[in-house]
Amino acid sequence: MTESAALELQDDLFGALPDNLPAEVRQQLTHQLLERKGFVRVRELSERFGVSTVTARNDLQVLEERRLVHRVHGGAMPANAARGERPFEEVASHHADQKALIARTAATLVSNGEAILIDVGTTAAALARELIARTDLTDLTVITNGIKIALDLEAAYPRFSIVVTGGTLRPKQHSLVDPLAAPMLQSLTVDTVFIGCNGIHPDTGVSNINLPEAAIKRTMIQAANRCVVLADSTKLGVRALAQVCTIDEIDVVVTDRGADEQHVASLRSQGVDVIVC
């Protein structure tokens, strides 16, 4: 198969590929897949291209040497994603179907009369929309450090009481962080906190790419009786820059069916209720 013919497959990367692709073609397709998905596992590459996991890792090593990808435990992400967080609007469409399903499932965990904390991020924003859609839900107090999320939740007033933490604005995520956010959160005790993340690993716990965001997430968890982590399957097995919490601080993880079975099993063995939707 020629290189040009193989590259024509880029619009159907989830379909069957011929065996014995040249290494360079395989690496180009791997890079394109990463750019499209945001994260890819070694095992997935091995199955997709019909090569050993050793060969898949070698391909990622070549791409990392070219500064095209950033390798993480079990897989890789695009190099530009590893260099820093991307704006909310840029990532909102990534894995949108999975995020919507995760949000819809997480919304069922909320009951009338509760007080909850909602973290920032695209999956958290999807959760806010799903809570609004639950017309049976009343007398809910929602505290958030997300300006966009608070504005969206206004549609549910007066069924919901919406409280914004205050703090210093971070424009990329439309979020509020210290120095003013933490003191407000430290004065609260809520039923449930819903946390987003950049990674959740069975050994190292929940992590985030941004230090100020990670600090606020930690404070939110300390204020809640129950911690629910919203993480699409690309986040499982990933370790980001800053640790948010350990696995034993998590009560529930809501993820999608693409989640690695070994990571799910490991989380469950440590007492986490993993909901795969």
Secondary structure, DSSP 8 states (H G I E B T S, - for coil): --HHHHHGGGGGTTS---SS--HHHHHHHHHHHHHHHS-EEHHHHHHHHT--HHHHHHHHHHHHHTTSEEEETTEEEEHHHHHS---HHHHTTTTHHHHHHHHHHHHTT--TT-EEEE--SHHHHHHHHHHHH-TT--SEEEEESBHHHHHHHGGGTTTEEEEE---EEETTTTEEETTTHHHHHHT--EEEEEE--SEEETTTEEEES-HHHHHHHHHHHHTEEEEEEE--GGGBT---SEEEE-GGG-SEEEE-TTS-HHHHHHHHHTT-EEEE-
